[in-house]
């Protein structure tokens, strides 16, 4: 194994529009809010960004390729199950999660009460210790679709280590 094989870094990003009559799923949590995220699956932007960061670090296809929104098998899918599939692929390539840094971009609801719970939920879904997952929240200061409360987005950086 060369030095380059020991660690890998990936970045994930996702954004979904907010819509009425949808649950707001973020980081595997059902968060009380008057609107939820619109998507083919449960539209959990946090878990989608986490999955894409992990897949990118492992040089695997992204979640759009693995779980296309044109496939009815993934209609209303629980993103925790999709993430479990991603973790299986990561393990098959001989990697484990070093750590994740997650940024949730949202005007509302306020994320402060949920950040630790989200980190714990993500860690549980990945089978790692909670201190390997950090969740932060940012507003967009009224700018763009997130700032206008029309969408929620997430950016994630993942570090994979050779098992």
C-alpha positions as CSV (number, residue, x, y, z in Angstrom):
1,X,0.0,0.0,0.0
2,X,1.3,3.4,-0.9
3,X,0.9,6.5,1.2
4,X,-1.8,7.7,-1.2
5,X,-3.9,4.7,-0.4
6,X,-4.1,5.3,3.3
7,X,-6.5,8.2,3.3
8,X,-9.1,9.6,0.9
9,X,-11.1,12.8,1.0
10,X,-14.5,13.4,-0.6
11,X,-17.0,16.3,-0.8
12,X,-20.7,15.9,-1.1
13,X,-23.5,18.5,-1.7
14,X,-27.2,18.3,-2.1
15,X,-30.1,20.7,-2.2
16,X,-33.9,20.1,-2.3
17,X,-36.8,22.4,-2.5
18,X,-39.2,22.8,0.4
19,X,-42.8,21.7,-0.2
20,X,-46.0,21.3,1.7
21,X,-47.3,17.9,2.8
22,X,-43.8,16.4,3.2
23,X,-41.9,15.4,6.3
24,X,-38.7,17.2,6.9
25,X,-36.0,14.5,7.2
26,X,-32.5,15.7,8.0
27,X,-29.7,13.5,9.1
28,X,-32.1,10.6,9.6
29,X,-34.3,12.7,11.9
30,X,-37.9,13.7,11.4
31,X,-37.7,17.4,12.3
32,X,-40.9,19.3,13.1
33,X,-41.5,22.0,10.4
34,X,-44.5,23.1,8.3
35,X,-42.8,22.0,5.1
36,X,-40.5,19.1,4.1
37,X,-38.1,18.5,1.3
38,X,-39.3,17.5,-2.1
39,X,-37.7,14.5,-3.8
40,X,-38.0,11.0,-5.1
41,X,-36.8,9.4,-1.9
42,X,-37.3,10.9,1.6
43,X,-35.1,13.8,0.2
44,X,-32.8,13.8,3.3
45,X,-30.2,16.3,1.9
46,X,-27.9,15.6,4.8
47,X,-27.7,11.9,4.3
48,X,-27.5,12.4,0.5
49,X,-24.5,14.8,0.9
50,X,-22.9,12.4,3.4
51,X,-23.3,9.5,0.9
52,X,-21.9,11.5,-2.0
53,X,-18.9,12.6,0.1
54,X,-18.2,9.0,1.1
55,X,-18.7,7.7,-2.5
56,X,-16.4,10.5,-3.9
57,X,-13.7,9.7,-1.4
58,X,-13.9,6.0,-2.4
59,X,-13.9,6.9,-6.2
60,X,-17.4,5.3,-6.6
61,X,-20.4,6.5,-8.6
62,X,-22.6,9.2,-7.0
63,X,-26.0,8.5,-5.4
64,X,-27.8,9.7,-8.6
65,X,-26.1,6.8,-10.5
66,X,-26.6,4.3,-7.7
67,X,-30.1,5.2,-6.7
68,X,-31.7,7.0,-9.8
69,X,-34.9,9.0,-9.3
70,X,-36.2,7.2,-12.4
71,X,-36.2,3.9,-10.6
72,X,-39.4,3.2,-8.6
73,X,-37.5,0.9,-6.3
74,X,-36.2,4.2,-4.6
75,X,-39.5,6.0,-4.5
76,X,-39.9,7.3,-0.9
77,X,-36.8,5.4,0.1
78,X,-35.4,5.8,3.6
79,X,-32.0,7.5,3.1
80,X,-30.6,5.6,6.0
81,X,-31.1,2.4,4.0
82,X,-29.4,4.0,1.0
83,X,-26.5,5.1,3.3
84,X,-26.2,1.5,4.6
85,X,-25.8,0.3,1.0
86,X,-23.1,3.0,0.5
87,X,-21.3,1.9,3.6
88,X,-21.2,-1.7,2.3
89,X,-19.6,-0.5,-0.9
90,X,-17.0,1.6,1.1
91,X,-16.2,-1.4,3.2
92,X,-15.8,-3.7,0.2
93,X,-13.2,-1.3,-1.1
94,X,-11.3,-1.6,2.2
95,X,-12.1,1.8,3.8
96,X,-13.6,3.0,7.0
97,X,-14.9,6.4,8.0
98,X,-12.2,8.6,9.6
99,X,-14.5,11.6,10.1
100,X,-17.2,13.7,8.6
101,X,-17.8,17.5,8.7
102,X,-21.4,18.4,7.8
103,X,-22.8,21.8,7.1
104,X,-26.6,22.2,6.9
105,X,-27.7,25.3,5.0
106,X,-31.1,26.4,6.1
107,X,-33.0,29.6,7.2
108,X,-35.6,27.6,9.1
109,X,-36.1,25.7,11.2
110,X,-33.2,26.6,13.4
111,X,-30.8,23.7,13.5
112,X,-29.2,24.4,16.9
113,X,-31.5,22.0,18.8
114,X,-30.9,19.2,16.3
115,X,-27.1,19.3,15.5
116,X,-26.0,16.9,18.2
117,X,-28.9,14.5,17.5
118,X,-28.1,14.6,13.8
119,X,-24.5,13.9,14.4
120,X,-25.5,10.9,16.6
121,X,-28.0,9.7,14.0
122,X,-25.4,9.9,11.2
123,X,-22.8,8.2,13.3
124,X,-25.2,5.4,14.1
125,X,-26.1,4.9,10.4
126,X,-22.4,4.7,9.6
127,X,-21.5,2.5,12.5
128,X,-18.9,4.9,13.9
129,X,-18.4,6.8,17.2
130,X,-20.4,10.1,17.5
131,X,-17.2,12.1,17.8
132,X,-16.3,11.2,14.2
133,X,-19.3,13.3,13.0
134,X,-19.5,17.1,13.3
135,X,-22.7,18.9,12.3
136,X,-22.8,22.7,11.8
137,X,-25.6,24.9,10.6
138,X,-25.5,28.1,8.5
139,X,-28.1,30.4,7.1
140,X,-27.8,32.0,3.8
141,X,-28.6,35.5,5.1
142,X,-31.6,35.8,2.9
143,X,-29.7,35.1,-0.3
144,X,-30.7,32.5,-2.9
145,X,-33.2,29.7,-2.7
146,X,-31.9,28.6,0.8
147,X,-31.9,32.2,2.0
148,X,-35.5,32.8,0.8
149,X,-36.6,29.6,2.6
150,X,-37.4,27.8,-0.6
151,X,-34.8,25.0,-0.1
152,X,-32.4,23.4,2.3
153,X,-28.9,22.3,1.3
154,X,-26.0,20.4,2.8
155,X,-22.3,20.3,2.2
156,X,-20.2,17.4,3.6
157,X,-16.5,16.6,3.7
158,X,-15.6,13.0,4.4
159,X,-12.3,11.4,5.3
160,X,-11.9,7.7,4.6
161,X,-9.0,5.6,6.0
162,X,-7.8,2.3,4.8
163,X,-9.1,-0.5,7.1
